[in-house]
């Protein structure tokens, strides 16, 4: 058989598919049922257990609980909350009605959904469309997913799935929401389906998501055992027994002394007296009591770094102020990446809401469907950190104007790009000013139809359209 030499000079055998007999027992281990999805998915039992263990760590383990809470709080926490800004007033009303519906109740529900997705690795949201295209969003426990059917032409995307039905009822098949690509259908290029299914931490070709705690579960458990053992060690070190020596006493005399001692044991603050033939001493367990702080620091640092939190940012590992600033930036990027995933989830959901309102006749087919989802900032402290930089940048552009290098429209255009890159909501005045110009740009929309044409905006502009 051919051999492959790895980077560390280790040779391994590579079996060719052509030399493996079809139907032999040699490829039994490679068999995958249709319920498992792709080869990069975990086996069905492991997929369910990883979610259950993560839930156990969230409810029973201090470290697991706090890690998931940190992810939720940094991504969706804040005083402002999620804002949805649509260009069309009718679209805004539809989105607000769905977002604030007492059943959907997204202002309260979204933080919990973000935590559940981090905990389970998946989020399954069935939908029900009522009169006028009004959408009601539910929630299904992903551990009851029985079968996943991958999209044959798109690795990592799920076409449909089957969830276990209640006792005595059949299983339910749910079609994952996607664009209708049937040209003969009345909902052509509109989002249709039975449920949303989002997953995180999965390989590109996998169809199921994995919990944020999956790779850390063994180490979280080990840290928990370690801390318990050290606490037990400290408890044992505080225990002692009395050792009494009765010089020259016979066995019956020793037994009589112990019987009397059990009837009247010494208590705290009591007085005892004895002659030189009796010697009292306390005996403690001989347990090694070396300082374990370094070991705990190493284990905790490993878990935090594996979760994406620099240990120096938590104070567990001390560092200089300059290095700490760099670590905070890495922490910001870590949670910002998850915040973008949450924003994409909200965009998928609201785009479906708009499509159903158009199908239901509440919105016109040619309505401007553009909208923007604004999440809370990861940390208000970032504004303070960038305050000095903004002052220097503003002074720089002012000098450029005084020297005649740039005029005010050009400076505004560059400043809009700079502010939008920092996450500020830049007013879309440039688009209004160029409304009658010949420059055009394609605006994103949720209608699934031909792209709408809008005036061109400055290159790199990321503000509200």
N, C-alpha and C positions, 0 to 999 in steps of 0.2 A: 504494500500500500504506500501511497505517497506520504512524505513526511514534510513537516513545516518547522522551520527554525525560528524561534521567537527572538525578541530583542535581547533577552538574557541568555542566549545560546542554548536554550532548552528545546529539544526536538519533541514534537508531538505528532501522532498519526492523524491523517486526514482521510476519512472514509469517503469514497466517491459513491454518489447515488446509483451509478450504473452497476456497481458490484454488489449491491445489497439485494438479495432475492426478494421479490414481491411476495408478501404473504407470510414471510418467515417471522419467527419470534424475536429477531434481532432488533426490529424497529418498534416493538411494543411500547417502549418508553417514550417514543416520539408521537404516539397517538394523541390527538386532541379532539374532544367532542365539539359539536357546534355550539354547545352552551358556554364554552370557554372563550369564544371569540378568536383572537389571533394567538400566535405562538408566544408573543411577548406579554400576554396577560398571565396573571397568576392563576393557578388552578382554582376552580369554583370554591372549594372548601377554604383554601388559604385567603381568597378574596373576601369571603365573609368574616373569617377569623381576624384578619388584620383590622377590619373596622370595629369588631367587638373588643379587641384588645385595646385599641385606641380610645374607645369609649370608657373602658375600665380605667385606663391611665388618666383620662380627663376627670373622672368622678372620684377616684381613689388615691391618685398620686399627686403630690403637690407640684412637682416639676412638670409633669404632663399637663396638668390643669393650667398652670401659669403660662406655659409656652403657647397653648392654643388661645388663651385669653389675650396674650400679647399680640399674636397675629391678628386677631379680630379687632382689638382696640386700635392698633396702629393703622389698619387698612380702612376701617369704616367708622372709627371713633371720631369724636369732635363735636363741637357745639353747633356747627352750621348744618350738618347732615347733607344728604344727597339732594342735588338740585337738578331739575330737568328743564331745559330751555329749548323750546320749539320755535321755529321761525313763523309758523302759521298759528293764529290764535285758536282756530277750531281744533287743530292737532293738539295744541297745548291743553285744551279743555278735555279732550279724550284721554290724554296721558294722565292728567291730574285725577280724573275720575277713576281710572284704573288704579293708580298708585295709592290713592286715599280711600279706596273701597274698604268698608269695615271688614270684609272677609279677607281680602288680600292684605291690607294693613302693612304695606311694605316699609313704612318708616320704622315700625317696631320689629318687623319680621326679618328684614334684610341682615341686620347684625347677627341674628341667630343662624340664618342660612349660611353666612360667611364662616361662622364658627363650625357649623356642621360639615361644610365642605372641607374645611381644614382637618376636621376630625375623621371623617369617613373617606375623604378623597373624591367623593362624588356628590352630585346634587340632582335629584330626579323630581321634576316639577310637572305634573299633569295639568292640562288646561281644559276649561269648558267654556264654550262660546254661547252666549245668550242672545237675546233680542238686540238688534242694532249692532251686533259685533262686539258686545261688551264681554271682556275676558275675565274669567275667574281662575286664579292659579292656586293649585293645591300643593301637596307635598307627599312623597312616598319614601318610605324607608328603603335605602338602596340594598340593605341586606336581604330583602325578599326578591331581588332580581334573580330569576331562574335561568334565563337564557338571553344571550346577546347575539344579534345578527349584525355583523360588520357590513359597512358599505363596500361593495366589491370593487369599486373604481376609486376609492379614496381611503388609503390606509389610515387607521386611527379614528375614522368616523363611524358612528353607529347608525344603522338604517332603521332598526326596530329592536324591541326587547320584550320579554315576557316576564311578568311578575306573578308571584304565587297568589292565588285567590284565597279568600276565606275558607274555613273548614266547610266542606260540602259543596263548594262552588268551583267552577273551572278557573284555570289561570287566564289572565288578561294579557293580550298582546297590545302594545303601545307603539304607534308609529312616531318616530322622532321627527320633530318639526323641521321642515326644510322647504326650500323654494319648490313650487309646483312647476315642473318642466314639461308638462304635457300641453302642447300647443292647442289641442282641441278642448282643453278644460276651461271652465269659466273662471277658474282661479289661477290661470297661467301667470307664472312669475310672481305669485303671492306666497307668503309663508303659510303652510298648512301642516297639520299633524295633530298628534294626541298629547305629546309631552316634550319637554326640554330635558336634555341629559348632558350635564357638564362634568368633566373629570379633570383632575390636576395630578401632577407628579407622575405622569405616565410616559413611557417611551413613545416615540412618534408613531409607531405602528400598533400600539396597544389600544384597545377599546374601553378598558376600565381604568378608573382613577385609583390612586393610592394615597393613603393618609399621610399627612406631614410628619406623623410620629412613627411611621412604619419602620424606617431605617434606624430609628433610635430606641425602639421598644426594649430591646435586650439591655441596652446600656442604662436606660431609665430604671429598669427593674434592678440592675446590678447596683446602681447608686442608692436605690431605696433599701436594698439589703445591707449595703455597706453602712449607711447611716443608722439603720436599726441595730446592726451589730455593735457599732461604736457606742450607741446609747445604752445597749445592754451591758457592754463592757464597763461603762461608767457606773451603772447601777450595781454591778457585782462588786466593784471596788469599794462601794460604800457599805457592803455587808461584812459582818464579822461574827465570830462565835467565841464564847469564853472557854479557855483551856485552864483547868484547875488541876494542880498537882498536890496530891495528898501523900506526903512522905511517910513511908512505913505502914500505910493503911492496907488492910486485907481486902479481898474482893467483896465480901459482905459489907464491910464498912464503906467502900466506894459506892456500892449500890444503895445503901441507906442514905448516903450523902446526896446522891442524885435524886432520889425520891423526895427528900426534903426540899431540894432546890427547885424541883418542878412544882411543888406546892407553893413555894414562895420565891419565885424568880426575881432577880434584881431588876429594878426599874430605874428610870432616869431620875437622878436626885436622891436615890435611896442610899442608905449607909450599910456597909458590911464590915465585919471585923473577923480576924483570924489570927492564929499564932504563927510561929515561924515554920511549922510543919505543913502549912497550906500556902500555896502560891497561885495567884490569879494572873492570867494574861489573855489578851485578845488576839485572835488569829484571823487574818484576812486572806482571801483567795490570792494565789500567786499568778496574777494576770498581767501580761505585758500592757503597759499604759503609754506607749509611745505616741507622740503627737501625730495624728492622721490628717492634719489640715492640708498638707501638700498632696496627699493621695486624693482627697476629696476635691481639691482645686483642679487637679488634672482631669478627673472624671467629669466634673461639671463643665470645664472648659471644652471638653470633647463634645458633650451634648449640645452646648450652646452654639458652638461653631457649626456643628452639623445641622442645626436648625436655621442657621443664617444670622445668628446674633453674635457679634464679636465679644468674647469674654471680658475684654477691657472696658466695653461699654456698660457692663453691669457692675463694675467695681470689684468683681471677683479676682481679677488679675490687675495689679496696679501698673500704670504706664504714665509716660509723660503727657503733657497737655497737647503737644503737637501730634503725637501718635494717636491720642484719643480723638482728636478732631477728624483724622483720616478714618478711624474706625466708625465714627458716627456717620460719615458719608456712605460707607459700605452698608451700614444698617439701613439707611434711608433708601438706598437702591434696592435692597432686598425686599422691603415691604412695598416699595413703589411698583415692583414687578407684579406682586399679587394684586395690588390695587388696580392695575391695568386689566388683569383678568376679571376682576369683579365688575369693572366698567363695561367690559365686553359682554358679560352676562346680562347686565341691565339693558344694554343696547339691543341684544338679541330679543329679549323679552318685550321691550317697548316697540321694536320694529314689527313683531308679530301682532301686538295690540293695534298698531296703525293699520296693518294689512287687513285685519278682521273688521275694523271699522269701515274700511273702504268696501270690502266684500258685503258687509251688512247694510250699506247704503247711507251710513251716517256721514262719511266723508266722500268728497268727489274723487273720481279716479285720477284727476290731474292735480290734486292738492299738493302743495309743497310739504313734503314729509321730512325735511331736514330737522334734526334736533341734536342737542348736545347734553351729555351727562357729566355733571361736575361733582366729583367726590371730595370729601373733606381733605384738607392738606394733611400730610403725614405728621408734620410737627409745625406748630406756629413759631417755634424757635428759628426755623429756617428763614423766616422773614427778617428776624433780627440779624441773623448772620449775613444776609445779603443786603441789609440796609446800607452799610458802608460802601459796598461795591456799586449799588445803584446810584449813590450820590456821586461817586467818581465817574461812572459812565455818563450820568447826566451832564456833569461838568465838561467831560470830553466832547460830547456832541454839541454843547453850547459853544465851545471854542471853535469847532468845525464850522458852525454857522457864522460866527464872527469873522473868521478868516475867509469866508466866501467859498469854502470847499464844497459844502452841501447846503441845499436850501431846506426850508421847513418841511415840505412834503417828503423829501428823501429821508430826513432825519426821523420823522414820525414813522415812516415805513420800517426803518432799521430798529427803532426803539420798540415797535410793536412785536417784531420778531424776537427781540431780546427778552421782553417781558413775558411773552407767551411761552418761551422756553423755560422760564422760571415757574410757570404754572399760574400766572395771573390771568384773570378774565379780561382780555383786551377788547374794548368796544369795537364793533365791526363797522366803524365809520368809513373805512377805506372802500368797502364794498358799496356803500350807499353813494359815496362821491363818484364812483365809476359806473353807476347804474346805467347811464346813457352812453358809455363809451363802447368801442367795438371789441375790447378785450373780453374774453369769455373763459369761464372755468366750469368744470363739472362738479356739481354739489352732490354730496352723499345723500341718499334718501333711503327710506325703508319700504318703498312701494314695489320694488322688484321690477319696475318698468324701465324704459329707456332713461338714461341719466338726464336730469334737468340741467339747463344751461344757466349759469349765473356769471356776473362780471368777474374777471380775473382778480385775484388778490395777490399781494406780494409773495414772492417765493419764500417758503419756510414759515408762512403765517400759520399759527396754531390756535388762534383765538376763536371765539364763537362766530359761526358763520351766519 
